[in-house]
Amino acid sequence: MVSPLKKLRQVSFLDFFGFLALILGLMIEGYALINRPGTTVSGDDMFGGAVVLALATAFLHDRSFGLRLSLIGLSTLGVGYFVFSHTQAWLWTILLAIAVAVFLIFCFGLSRDVRQNHSNWPQF
């Protein structure tokens, strides 16, 4: 059995930085939701959290598909919150959120992972 201290030593710098960015991004987005929700200041804070979560996705690129997809989802929601707080227009919010999600999915290679692993899916 591997001790927790030895596991900690096995974490690379990139993984450590990715998890640090994940925690920081979640804290920033949580703060943005609590501090004056719906205002442009809150939207700016949410955008900062979304950028940090996208950075975490980049550094945790070799982690599980579910983790990366959830980070992209949270980052997309953060950008959507930012756009809506500034424009108050649902159409622009939806269009830009979809554009950001598509960009992040293709940028971080999730579509390639799905194509490579789809043969391992159970056949019904």
N, C-alpha and C positions, 0 to 999 in steps of 0.2 A: 504494500500500500504506500502511495506517495504522500508525504507529509505536506500540509498546506504551505509551509515555508518553501519547500522545494518547488511546488507548483508556482509560487509567486516568482521564483527565480527563472522559471521557464517562460514567463511572459516576456515577449520582445518589447522593444521600445515603441514600435509602431502600434502594437496591441494596447500597451499602457496609455499611449497618447490618445488612441481611439476611444478607450473607455473613459478617460478623463474628459474628452470632448463630449462624449455621450452624457455624462453626469452634468457637466456645465451647461450643455444645451437644454437639457430637461429642466434644470434649475432656472435658466433664463426664461424659458417659455412658461414655466409655472409662475414665476414672478410677474410676467407680463399679463397673465390671466387674472392675477390678484390685484395688481396695482393699476387702478383706474381703467377697468375693462371698457372696451369700446372706443377709447380715445386714440388719437393719432400717436401719442407717446407710447401707449401700450402696443400699438401696431408696430412701431419702430423697434421696441424691445423684442416683440415676437419675431420680427424679421431677423434680428441678430441671433436669436435662438435657433431659427431655421437654418441659418448659414452655418452655425456651429454644428448642428446635427448633420448637415450635409458633409461637413468636414469629417465628422465621426464615421459616416458611412464610407468615405474614401479610405480612412485608415483601418476600418474593420472589414475590408473587402473580401477577406478570406473566411469570414465567419458564416454562420448559418444563413440560409436564404430568408427565413422568417425574420430574423433580426434586421437584416439589411432592408427588407421590404417595409418593416414597421418604422425604421428610421426615415426612409424616404417618405412614407405616409405622414409622419409627424412633421417633417420638414415642409412637405407640400401644404399641410394644414396651416402651418405657421406663415407661409407666404400668402396663402389665401386670406388669413386673418389680417395681414398687413395691407393687402390690396383692398379688402372690404372696408377697413377702418379709414383708409384714405379716400376711396372713391364713393363708398356707399352704393355701389352698383353691383348687383349679383352677376350680371352677364360678364363683366370684366373679371370679377373674382373667379368665376368658374373657368373661363377661358385661360386665364393666366395660371391658375392652379393646375389645370390639365397640362399646359405647356411645360410647367416646371416638373411635374411628375414624369412626363415622357422624357424630358431632358435628363433627369437624374437616373431613370431606369436605363436608358441607353448609355449614359456616361459611365455608370458603374457596372455595366455588363450583365444585368439581371436577365435580359432577354436571351443572351448567349447561354447562361446557366440553365434556363428553362428549356431551350432547344437541345442542349446536351443531355439533360436528365429526363426528358419526356419519355424516353424508351424504358425507363425504370418505373414508370407509373403503372399501377395495376390496371389490367384490362378487364372491362366489365362486359 
